[in-house]
Amino acid sequence: MAAAPNAAPKFEIAVKQSSDGKLGDCPFCHRALLTLEEKNVPYSTTLINFDAKPDWLLQVNPAGSVPVMKDLANGEWVVDSGVICDFLEKEFPQPALGLVEESPKIGLDVLPKFAGFIKSGTPEEAAEKEAELVAALGELDAYLAEHGPFIGGQQPCSTDLAVWPRLYHMQVTTKYFRGWEMPAQLAHLKAYIDAFTARPSWQHTLYTPEAIIAGWERHGVKRVV
């Protein structure tokens, strides 16, 4: 859903499709969509079936990855979520989210930390990876306690829009694959999650937990509970 449904789209953004033909689980696509929504830029979406990528996508981006975004005014394409976010920040400076490189570098390690945990093999490895994840979450909780409610302060920044989808994937996958939930003492992080899930930008770009689970299962992750 576009942020301004009655306005003509300025951009067409290609993003991952789920197995049921709806919006897919890619956190990088989610980041770009959140940026469009937070900046109230009207757009349309094209869903890409990863099992049958269209030829035009490979011409635009030989790597075949999404998101890619087309400027409907001139037909030019912008490739990669970070590049898309910076492009939108420069073209639509208000509300300000900041350029990617200028945003705080906190919370971005959540993705590799929880991925290591859910992919771990032996109980010993799982315990080690769990401890690394809890440490990373603790660092983010402490940062939010001092600088919050968002990573950007009183308003979200570019980093927030990258971290939110990663936390969503973390919540879904750790619970499903490992029967694990975030420690209750991380109160500032819990408040942070509640705050962003209440925002219209999140509600307009949400995909299902089932899509997330299916996506990680395609990467070979197995349930251990």
Sine and cosine of phi, psi and omega as CSV:
sin_phi,cos_phi,sin_psi,cos_psi,sin_omega,cos_omega
0.00,0.00,0.73,-0.68,0.03,-1.00
-0.98,0.21,0.41,-0.91,-0.02,-1.00
-0.94,0.35,-0.49,0.87,0.03,-1.00
-0.82,-0.57,0.99,0.13,-0.18,-0.98
-0.89,0.45,-0.35,0.93,-0.03,-1.00
-1.00,-0.04,-0.09,1.00,-0.01,-1.00
-0.99,-0.11,0.50,-0.87,0.04,-1.00
-0.92,0.38,0.69,-0.72,0.00,-1.00
-0.87,0.50,0.65,-0.76,0.11,-0.99
-1.00,-0.07,-0.40,0.92,-0.06,-1.00
-0.66,-0.75,0.46,-0.89,0.19,-0.98
-0.91,-0.42,0.83,-0.56,-0.04,-1.00
-0.89,-0.46,0.78,-0.63,0.03,-1.00
-1.00,-0.07,0.80,-0.60,-0.07,-1.00
-0.70,-0.72,0.19,-0.98,-0.07,-1.00
-0.93,0.37,0.65,-0.76,0.08,-1.00
-0.98,-0.18,0.62,-0.79,0.08,-1.00
-0.99,0.14,0.13,-0.99,-0.04,-1.00
-0.91,0.41,-0.36,0.93,0.01,-1.00
-0.99,-0.12,0.22,0.98,0.09,-1.00
0.99,0.11,0.19,0.98,0.01,-1.00
-0.95,-0.30,-0.09,-1.00,0.01,-1.00
-0.85,0.52,0.74,-0.67,-0.06,-1.00
-1.00,0.03,-0.07,-1.00,-0.26,-0.96
-0.99,-0.14,0.25,0.97,-0.11,-0.99
-0.95,0.32,0.87,-0.49,0.01,-1.00
-0.92,0.38,-0.41,0.91,0.01,-1.00
-0.97,0.24,-0.64,0.77,0.14,-0.99
-0.89,0.46,-0.66,0.75,-0.01,-1.00
-0.86,0.51,-0.67,0.74,0.02,-1.00
-0.85,0.53,-0.72,0.70,-0.01,-1.00
-0.92,0.39,-0.66,0.75,0.03,-1.00
-0.90,0.44,-0.67,0.75,0.03,-1.00
-0.88,0.48,-0.61,0.79,0.02,-1.00
-0.90,0.43,-0.71,0.70,0.06,-1.00
-0.86,0.52,-0.69,0.72,-0.03,-1.00
-0.92,0.39,-0.72,0.69,-0.02,-1.00
-0.90,0.45,-0.49,0.87,0.02,-1.00
-1.00,-0.05,0.03,1.00,0.05,-1.00
0.84,0.54,0.64,0.77,0.03,-1.00
-1.00,-0.08,0.85,-0.53,0.01,-1.00
-0.93,0.37,0.66,-0.75,-0.06,-1.00
-0.45,-0.89,0.25,-0.97,0.15,-0.99
-0.84,-0.54,0.38,-0.93,-0.02,-1.00
-0.89,-0.46,0.55,-0.84,0.16,-0.99
-0.85,-0.52,0.83,-0.56,-0.04,-1.00
-1.00,0.00,0.73,-0.68,-0.06,-1.00
-0.95,-0.31,0.86,-0.52,0.10,-0.99
-0.98,0.19,0.92,-0.40,-0.07,-1.00
-0.92,0.40,-0.31,0.95,0.03,-1.00
-1.00,0.09,-0.16,0.99,0.01,-1.00
-0.51,-0.86,0.92,0.39,-0.05,-1.00
-0.92,0.38,0.74,-0.67,-0.03,-1.00
-0.93,0.36,0.45,-0.89,-0.01,-1.00
-0.87,0.49,-0.58,0.81,-0.05,-1.00
-0.89,0.45,-0.55,0.83,0.02,-1.00
-0.91,0.42,-0.68,0.74,0.00,-1.00
-0.93,0.37,-0.45,0.90,0.07,-1.00
-0.96,0.28,-0.64,0.77,0.02,-1.00
-0.94,0.33,-0.68,0.74,-0.03,-1.00
-0.65,-0.76,0.99,-0.14,-0.05,-1.00
-0.82,0.57,-0.41,0.91,0.05,-1.00
-0.94,0.35,-0.33,0.94,0.02,-1.00
0.97,0.23,0.19,0.98,-0.04,-1.00
-1.00,-0.02,0.37,-0.93,0.09,-1.00
-0.82,-0.58,0.40,-0.92,0.25,0.97
-1.00,0.07,0.45,-0.89,0.27,-0.96
-0.76,-0.65,0.59,-0.80,-0.12,-0.99
-0.77,-0.64,0.75,-0.66,-0.01,-1.00
-0.98,-0.21,0.79,-0.61,0.12,-0.99
-0.98,0.21,0.92,-0.39,-0.10,-1.00
-0.95,0.30,-0.23,0.97,0.03,-1.00
-0.97,0.23,-0.56,0.83,-0.06,-1.00
-0.77,-0.64,-0.04,1.00,0.05,-1.00
0.98,0.18,0.07,1.00,-0.03,-1.00
-0.99,0.12,0.53,-0.85,-0.04,-1.00
-0.97,-0.26,0.56,-0.83,0.10,-0.99
-0.88,-0.48,0.78,-0.62,-0.13,-0.99
-0.90,-0.44,0.67,-0.74,0.08,-1.00
1.00,-0.04,0.68,-0.73,-0.09,-1.00
-0.88,0.47,-0.69,0.72,-0.01,-1.00
-0.90,0.43,-0.65,0.76,0.02,-1.00
-0.92,0.40,-0.64,0.77,0.04,-1.00
-0.88,0.47,-0.70,0.72,-0.01,-1.00
-0.89,0.46,-0.68,0.73,0.02,-1.00
-0.92,0.40,-0.63,0.77,0.04,-1.00
-0.87,0.50,-0.73,0.69,-0.01,-1.00
-0.92,0.40,-0.58,0.81,0.02,-1.00
-0.90,0.44,-0.62,0.78,-0.02,-1.00
-0.97,0.25,-0.61,0.79,-0.03,-1.00
-0.98,0.19,-0.51,0.86,-0.04,-1.00
-0.74,-0.68,0.98,0.22,-0.14,-0.99
-0.93,0.37,-0.23,0.97,0.03,-1.00
-0.82,-0.57,0.70,-0.72,-0.11,0.99
-0.93,0.37,0.61,-0.79,-0.10,-0.99
-0.96,0.27,0.75,-0.66,0.12,-0.99
-0.91,-0.40,-0.31,0.95,-0.02,-1.00
1.00,0.05,0.45,-0.90,0.08,-1.00
-0.96,0.28,0.44,-0.90,-0.10,-1.00
-0.83,0.55,-0.76,0.65,-0.07,-1.00
-0.93,0.36,-0.36,0.93,-0.01,-1.00
-1.00,0.00,-0.16,0.99,-0.05,-1.00
-0.99,0.16,0.42,-0.91,0.00,-1.00
-0.84,0.54,0.63,-0.78,0.02,-1.00
-0.99,-0.14,0.98,0.20,-0.01,-1.00
-0.60,-0.80,0.65,-0.76,0.05,-1.00
1.00,0.07,-0.19,0.98,-0.07,-1.00
-0.96,0.30,-0.32,0.95,0.01,-1.00
-0.99,0.10,0.02,1.00,0.03,-1.00
-0.87,0.50,-0.65,0.76,-0.04,-1.00
-0.87,0.49,-0.83,0.56,0.01,-1.00
-0.91,0.42,-0.49,0.87,-0.02,-1.00
-0.94,0.34,-0.73,0.69,-0.01,-1.00
-0.96,0.26,-0.49,0.87,0.06,-1.00
-0.90,0.43,-0.67,0.75,0.05,-1.00
-0.88,0.47,-0.60,0.80,0.00,-1.00
-0.92,0.38,-0.77,0.64,-0.08,-1.00
-0.96,0.30,-0.33,0.94,0.02,-1.00
-1.00,-0.06,-0.08,1.00,-0.10,-0.99
-0.90,0.43,0.48,-0.88,-0.07,-1.00
-0.99,-0.15,-0.96,0.28,-0.07,-1.00
-0.97,0.25,0.37,-0.93,0.09,-1.00
-0.84,0.54,-0.58,0.82,0.02,-1.00
-0.91,0.41,-0.68,0.73,0.03,-1.00
-0.92,0.40,-0.65,0.76,0.02,-1.00
-0.87,0.49,-0.67,0.75,0.01,-1.00
-0.90,0.44,-0.65,0.76,0.01,-1.00
-0.91,0.41,-0.71,0.71,-0.03,-1.00
-0.94,0.35,-0.56,0.83,0.07,-1.00
-0.89,0.46,-0.69,0.72,0.01,-1.00
-0.88,0.47,-0.63,0.78,0.03,-1.00
-0.91,0.41,-0.64,0.77,0.04,-1.00
-0.91,0.42,-0.72,0.69,0.00,-1.00
-0.88,0.48,-0.62,0.79,0.04,-1.00
-0.90,0.44,-0.68,0.73,0.01,-1.00
-0.90,0.43,-0.66,0.75,0.03,-1.00
-0.92,0.40,-0.60,0.80,0.04,-1.00
-0.90,0.44,-0.63,0.78,0.04,-1.00
-0.90,0.44,-0.66,0.75,0.02,-1.00
-0.92,0.39,-0.66,0.75,0.04,-1.00
-0.86,0.51,-0.70,0.72,0.00,-1.00
-0.91,0.42,-0.62,0.78,0.03,-1.00
-0.90,0.44,-0.70,0.72,0.00,-1.00
-0.91,0.42,-0.58,0.81,0.04,-1.00
-0.87,0.50,-0.56,0.83,-0.05,-1.00
-1.00,-0.04,-0.58,0.82,-0.17,-0.99
-0.90,-0.44,-0.16,0.99,-0.17,-0.99
-0.91,0.40,-0.12,-0.99,0.32,0.95
-0.98,0.22,-0.34,0.94,0.04,-1.00
-0.95,-0.31,0.23,-0.97,0.10,-0.99
-0.86,0.50,-0.57,0.82,0.04,-1.00
-0.99,0.17,0.03,1.00,-0.02,-1.00
0.98,-0.20,-0.81,-0.58,0.00,-1.00
-0.96,0.27,-0.37,0.93,0.02,-1.00
-0.77,-0.64,0.45,-0.89,0.01,-1.00
-0.89,0.46,0.46,-0.89,0.12,-0.99
-0.85,-0.52,-0.04,-1.00,-0.02,-1.00
-0.84,0.54,-0.62,0.79,0.00,-1.00
-0.90,0.44,-0.64,0.77,0.04,-1.00
-0.81,0.58,-0.69,0.72,-0.08,-1.00
-0.95,0.33,-0.33,0.94,0.12,-0.99
-1.00,0.09,-0.57,0.82,-0.09,-1.00
-0.98,0.17,-0.60,0.80,-0.06,-1.00
-0.80,0.60,-0.79,0.62,0.00,-1.00
-0.88,0.48,-0.54,0.84,0.00,-1.00
-0.93,0.38,-0.63,0.78,0.05,-1.00
-0.92,0.39,-0.61,0.80,0.05,-1.00
-0.89,0.46,-0.74,0.67,0.05,-1.00
-0.87,0.50,-0.66,0.75,0.00,-1.00
-0.87,0.49,-0.74,0.67,-0.03,-1.00
-0.86,0.51,-0.72,0.70,-0.06,-1.00
-0.94,0.35,-0.75,0.66,-0.15,-0.99
-0.96,0.29,-0.65,0.76,-0.02,-1.00
-0.92,0.39,-0.58,0.82,0.03,-1.00
-0.94,0.34,-0.68,0.73,-0.07,-1.00
-0.96,0.26,-0.74,0.67,-0.12,-0.99
-0.99,0.11,-0.42,0.91,-0.08,-1.00
-0.80,-0.60,-0.06,1.00,-0.05,-1.00
0.90,0.44,0.54,0.84,-0.14,-0.99
-0.91,-0.42,0.59,-0.81,0.08,-1.00
-0.74,-0.67,0.42,-0.91,-0.05,-1.00
-0.87,0.49,0.69,-0.72,-0.01,-1.00
-0.83,0.55,0.68,-0.74,-0.09,-1.00
-0.91,0.41,-0.42,0.91,-0.05,-1.00
-0.95,0.33,-0.17,0.98,0.04,-1.00
-0.99,0.13,0.91,0.42,-0.16,-0.99
-0.92,0.39,-0.62,0.79,0.00,-1.00
-0.93,0.36,-0.58,0.81,0.05,-1.00
-0.93,0.35,-0.62,0.78,0.06,-1.00
-0.88,0.47,-0.70,0.71,0.03,-1.00
-0.90,0.44,-0.59,0.81,0.03,-1.00
-0.89,0.46,-0.74,0.67,0.01,-1.00
-0.88,0.47,-0.68,0.73,0.03,-1.00
-0.88,0.47,-0.62,0.79,-0.04,-1.00
-0.92,0.40,-0.71,0.70,-0.07,-1.00
-0.97,0.23,-0.48,0.88,0.02,-1.00
-0.95,0.30,-0.25,0.97,0.06,-1.00
-1.00,0.05,-0.19,0.98,-0.07,-1.00
-0.97,0.23,0.62,-0.79,0.03,-1.00
-0.82,0.57,-0.59,0.81,0.00,-1.00
-0.86,0.52,-0.62,0.78,0.02,-1.00
-0.94,0.33,-0.72,0.70,-0.04,-1.00
-0.90,0.43,-0.51,0.86,0.00,-1.00
-0.98,0.19,-0.24,0.97,-0.11,-0.99
-0.84,-0.54,0.29,0.96,-0.13,-0.99
-0.99,0.16,0.64,-0.76,0.14,-0.99
-0.88,-0.48,0.23,-0.97,-0.19,-0.98
-0.99,0.15,0.43,-0.91,0.14,-0.99
-0.85,0.53,-0.57,0.82,0.01,-1.00
-0.88,0.48,-0.59,0.81,0.04,-1.00
-0.92,0.40,-0.62,0.78,0.03,-1.00
-0.90,0.43,-0.73,0.68,-0.01,-1.00
-0.86,0.51,-0.73,0.69,0.00,-1.00
-0.88,0.47,-0.62,0.78,0.00,-1.00
-0.89,0.45,-0.69,0.73,0.01,-1.00
-0.96,0.29,-0.52,0.86,0.08,-1.00
-0.90,0.43,-0.54,0.84,0.06,-1.00
-0.90,0.43,-0.40,0.92,0.05,-1.00
-1.00,-0.01,0.16,0.99,0.10,-0.99
1.00,0.00,0.13,0.99,0.01,-1.00
-0.97,0.26,0.72,-0.69,-0.04,-1.00
-0.89,-0.45,0.49,-0.87,-0.04,-1.00
-0.97,0.24,0.77,-0.64,0.05,-1.00
-0.72,-0.69,0.99,-0.11,-0.01,-1.00
-0.73,-0.69,0.00,0.00,0.00,0.00
